[in-house]
Amino acid sequence: MTTTLVTGANKSLGLETTRRLIAAGHTVHAGMRDLASGDAARELGAHPVQLDVTDQDSVDAAIASLPGLDVLVNNAGIAGPSWSLRDLDVEAMRTTFETNVFGVVRVVQAALPLLERSPAPVIVNVASGMGFPRALLDPDDDCFPVTTIPYPSSKAAVIALTVQYAKSLPAMRINASDPGYTATDLNRHSGHQTVTEGTDATVALALLGPDGPTGEFHDRRGRIAY
């Protein structure tokens, strides 16, 4: 049985990823800041675990509670408190990076000893096309109208750290996914994709075998060339 941890798993993309991986045969531990919000995950058959990616003690306790770990899906993320240059400051950047970037590093570093014991360890970091300069500069891309700075820059960092982790840990399959413009709380449900479509890339990467790609960035159509 494959043991999986999904962060930010109480709703939206994280909950749908949890549902689909359970359907694929995984035992899923659903990380969430507040266990009181875990009813939907419990109904799916997941095992809720208290996990706040901004809190090292919470991360350490969550990882210590796992019986083992084969697949880690770093899904937890926030839009951040800044939407324009008018309200942008260093604190807005720090708040966004604390969850979206430093949170990924906290969880990965804590989980490495368990993952290294797995015969087929996999890490999927949920990034975004908004972290990809080509998408931000393409007038035909959904990302082009976005002018906010903290969220795209944090997701660019996630893509870069994914590549570097993959180079440093060649025995693992470590990739980043782009959910695309999906209707979630993060965009006030303005996206044109369903959460199922938004989790296509994440789930496909989470199901990779030992011969799968690593260090790549995928959306639901496949690999996005750097």
C-alpha positions in Angstrom: 0.0 0.0 0.0 1.3 3.4 -0.9 1.3 5.9 1.9 0.8 9.5 0.9 0.7 12.9 2.6 -1.2 15.8 1.0 -0.8 19.2 2.6 -3.7 21.7 2.6 -6.0 18.7 2.1 -9.2 19.9 3.8 -10.8 21.5 0.7 -10.5 22.4 -3.0 -7.5 21.1 -4.9 -6.1 19.3 -1.9 -9.3 17.5 -1.1 -9.8 16.5 -4.7 -6.2 15.2 -4.9 -6.9 13.2 -1.7 -10.1 11.7 -3.2 -8.4 10.7 -6.4 -5.3 9.2 -4.8 -7.5 7.2 -2.4 -9.4 5.9 -5.5 -6.0 5.0 -7.0 -5.3 2.8 -3.9 -3.2 5.1 -1.8 -3.5 5.5 2.0 -3.8 9.2 2.3 -2.9 11.3 5.3 -4.7 14.6 4.8 -2.7 17.5 6.3 -4.7 20.5 7.5 -4.2 23.4 10.0 -7.5 22.7 11.8 -8.7 19.2 12.3 -12.2 20.5 12.8 -12.3 21.2 9.1 -11.4 17.5 8.3 -14.9 16.0 8.0 -14.8 15.9 4.1 -11.5 14.2 4.1 -12.6 11.7 6.7 -15.7 10.9 4.6 -13.3 10.0 1.7 -11.4 7.6 3.9 -8.4 9.8 4.5 -6.6 10.2 7.8 -6.6 13.9 8.9 -3.4 15.1 10.5 -2.8 18.5 12.0 -0.3 20.2 9.9 0.5 23.9 9.6 3.3 24.3 7.1 4.3 27.7 8.6 5.0 26.0 12.0 8.1 23.8 12.4 6.7 22.0 15.5 3.5 21.2 13.7 5.4 19.9 10.7 7.7 17.7 12.8 4.8 16.3 14.8 2.8 15.5 11.7 5.7 13.7 10.0 6.4 11.8 13.2 2.8 10.5 13.3 3.1 8.8 9.9 3.9 5.1 9.7 6.0 5.7 6.6 5.8 7.8 3.5 6.0 7.1 -0.2 4.4 10.2 -1.8 4.4 13.8 -0.6 2.1 16.3 -2.3 2.9 19.9 -1.2 -0.4 21.5 -2.0 -0.9 24.0 0.8 -0.7 27.6 -0.5 -2.1 31.1 -0.1 -2.8 33.9 -2.5 -1.1 36.3 -0.2 -2.2 39.7 1.2 -1.1 41.9 -1.7 -2.9 42.3 -5.0 -1.3 45.5 -6.4 1.8 47.7 -6.1 -0.3 50.0 -3.9 -0.5 47.4 -1.1 2.8 45.7 -1.7 5.4 45.7 1.0 8.1 43.3 2.3 5.7 41.8 4.9 3.3 40.8 2.1 6.1 39.0 0.3 7.3 37.4 3.6 3.8 36.2 4.4 3.3 34.6 1.0 6.7 33.0 0.9 6.2 31.7 4.5 3.5 29.3 3.3 4.2 28.8 -0.4 8.0 28.4 -0.4 9.3 28.0 3.2 6.4 25.7 3.9 7.4 23.4 1.1 11.0 23.3 2.3 9.9 22.7 5.9 7.8 19.7 5.0 10.3 18.2 2.5 13.2 18.5 4.9 11.2 16.9 7.7 9.9 14.1 5.4 13.2 13.2 3.8 14.1 10.4 6.3 10.8 8.7 5.6 10.9 9.2 1.9 14.4 7.8 1.7 13.1 4.5 3.2 10.5 4.2 0.5 11.2 1.9 -2.6 9.7 4.5 -4.9 9.6 8.0 -3.3 7.7 10.8 -5.0 7.3 14.5 -4.3 4.9 16.7 -6.1 5.1 20.5 -5.5 2.0 22.3 -6.6 3.2 25.4 -8.4 1.4 27.6 -10.9 1.7 28.9 -14.5 1.8 32.3 -12.7 5.3 31.3 -11.6 6.4 30.8 -15.2 7.7 34.0 -17.0 6.6 32.7 -20.4 3.0 32.4 -19.3 3.1 35.8 -17.6 4.3 37.4 -20.8 1.9 35.7 -23.2 -1.2 37.8 -24.0 -3.1 34.6 -24.9 -2.4 32.9 -21.5 -4.7 33.0 -18.6 -1.8 34.3 -16.4 -1.1 37.4 -18.5 -3.6 39.8 -16.9 -2.2 39.0 -13.4 -0.1 41.9 -12.0 0.2 40.9 -8.4 3.8 40.2 -7.3 4.0 37.9 -4.2 2.0 34.9 -5.5 3.7 34.5 -8.9 7.2 35.1 -7.5 6.5 32.5 -4.8 5.4 29.9 -7.3 8.5 30.7 -9.5 10.6 29.8 -6.4 8.7 26.6 -6.1 9.5 25.6 -9.7 13.2 26.4 -9.1 13.4 24.6 -5.8 11.7 21.5 -7.4 14.5 21.4 -10.0 17.2 21.7 -7.4 15.7 19.1 -5.2 15.4 16.7 -8.2 19.1 17.2 -9.0 20.1 16.6 -5.4 17.9 13.5 -4.9 18.1 11.5 -8.2 16.6 8.4 -6.6 13.3 10.3 -6.1 10.7 11.5 -8.6 10.3 15.2 -7.8 8.2 17.4 -10.0 6.0 20.5 -10.0 2.5 20.8 -11.2 0.4 23.6 -12.6 -3.3 23.3 -11.8 -4.2 25.9 -14.4 -7.0 28.4 -14.0 -9.2 26.4 -11.7 -12.3 27.6 -9.7 -11.1 27.7 -6.1 -11.3 30.0 -3.1 -7.9 31.4 -4.1 -9.5 33.2 -7.2 -13.0 33.5 -5.8 -14.1 30.6 -8.0 -13.5 32.6 -11.2 -11.5 29.9 -12.9 -12.9 28.0 -15.9 -11.6 24.6 -14.9 -13.1 22.2 -12.3 -11.1 21.0 -9.4 -10.8 17.6 -11.1 -9.2 19.2 -14.1 -7.1 21.3 -11.8 -5.7 18.1 -10.1 -5.0 16.2 -13.3 -1.3 17.1 -13.4 -0.7 16.7 -9.6 -2.4 13.2 -9.6 -0.5 12.0 -12.6 2.8 13.1 -11.1 1.9 11.5 -7.7 1.3 8.2 -9.5 4.7 8.1 -11.2 6.8 5.0 -10.9 10.6 4.8 -10.4 11.2 5.2 -14.1 9.1 8.4 -14.4 10.5 11.9 -15.1 11.9 14.1 -12.5 12.7 17.8 -12.2 9.9 18.7 -14.6 6.9 21.1 -14.6 3.6 19.7 -15.8 0.1 20.9 -16.5 -2.9 18.7 -17.3 -1.7 18.4 -20.9 1.8 17.2 -20.0 5.3 18.6 -19.6 5.8 22.4 -19.8 9.2 23.1 -21.5 11.4 25.4 -19.5 
